[in-house]
Amino acid sequence: MSSQPKVYVTRPDVDDSGLELLRKSCQVSTWHETYPVPRSELIREVAGKDALYCALTDTVNKEVLDAAGPQLKCVATISVGYDHIDVEECRKRGIRVGYTPDVLTDATAELTLALLLATNRRLFEANKQVYNGGWKSWAPMWMCGQGLKGSRVGLLGFGRIGQEIAARIVPFKPAEITYTTRTPRPEEAAAVNARYVDFDEMLRKSDIIVVCCALTPETKEIFNAAAFQKMKSNCILINTARGAVVDQKALYEALKSNQILAAGLDVTTPEPLPLDDPLLKLDNVVILPHIGSADIETRKEMSRITARNILSALAGEKMEAEVKL
């Protein structure tokens, strides 16, 4: 019997550079399809493993941890979010949790700005007109969107990603950048000339609201019917954080009734959205398939960080990025 630690990887399509790091000193087994591992398969395959390499599509709760057994030392996710992992249950069992927070900051900030501009300037609506015959000739007000210059931009969340989004918005000359967090960050805000406001003021005064916060009990469905009622009719909502921050039924009603102007979403609940979801029938929403960190080099490094987190945990050493339990 090999004395090498055993690692189960829930995705075979992560970049191989991370898996190669693990194979040098571990027995590595993987799910074999490019869609999320079925629950029954995960329960069966995690048994007896020393570490679990997972993704945000995998719910790692008490059931999975029980199935793994007492020898499980580490759960490492190839994501910055870890709300799919029961961290409290991991804490009770002394299981360390790794994630990949810093490496995807720039990629996510870039995608957020791209989604903001695409929604603001109605790029996807306009593109459809090229293919469906709607483009007849130039017209002075046809397909006009809103400019970023002179707008008031609010950020819900002002961590690493929020700060990088703000820095990318500055060259577009907005009238003001505001942010809402649990704790004001005056030094970081000064770098982008951002002003701290409470959530209610952000809702009432922003032309664009960008969601870049963590999903917590406090932020779950914080954008609900009551929030949309306070927002300006020309406001655009951009969400590249977590789908559950937004009450999607309330968002649909707000968009359909033109209570707000438009929305751009890189995250939804569930993922993927069913093809009959009512949001997909609206023209004033842009929906992407959760590609915030989908930059080639970023995804490669995420794979390597996840592997290094596992190797460090197995060796009893400091992990590169560990969730504080």
ABEGO torsion letter per residue (X at the ends): XBABBBBBBABAABBAAAAAAAAAABBBBBBABABBBBAAAAAAAABGBABBBBBAABBBBAAAAAAAEAABABBBBBBABAAABBAAAAAAAGBBBBBBAAAAAAAAAAAAAAAAAAAAAGAAAAAAAAAAGABABBBAABGBBBBABGBBBBBBEABAAAAAAAAAAAAAGBABBBBBBABBBAAAAAAAGBBBBBAAAAAAABABBBBABBBBAAABGABBAAAAAABBAABBBBBABBAAABBAAAAAAAAAAGABABBBBABBOBOBBBAABAAAABAABBBBBGAAABBAAAAAAAAAAAAAAAAAAAAGBBBABBBBX
